[in-house]
């Protein structure tokens, strides 16, 4: 199962109140794909994670609209706790090992 499908299933489990199953899937995601993509993040269905999102770290408040493509080892986060986080718009391409912190103008 690819990371995009894993994320969608985990999001659905989390929404439906099956938090333990969602946590198990997140643990599997961390072990198998070495990434941290929380189910609270708003990720469109047609976002493509190359190399199954290997090494990606995404803030739980991040927004990723689709379609877009994200390479491996990408970090999307905040500069300071509670600060703005990136909103990735349709058609974006984020290359390998990119780090995007804070809000974008």
Secondary structure, DSSP 8 states (H G I E B T S, - for coil): --HHHHHHHHHHHHHTT-HHHHHHHHHHHHHHH--EE-TTSEE-TTEEEGGGGTT-EE-TT-EE-SSEEE-TT-EEE-SSTT----EE-TT-EE-TT-EEES---
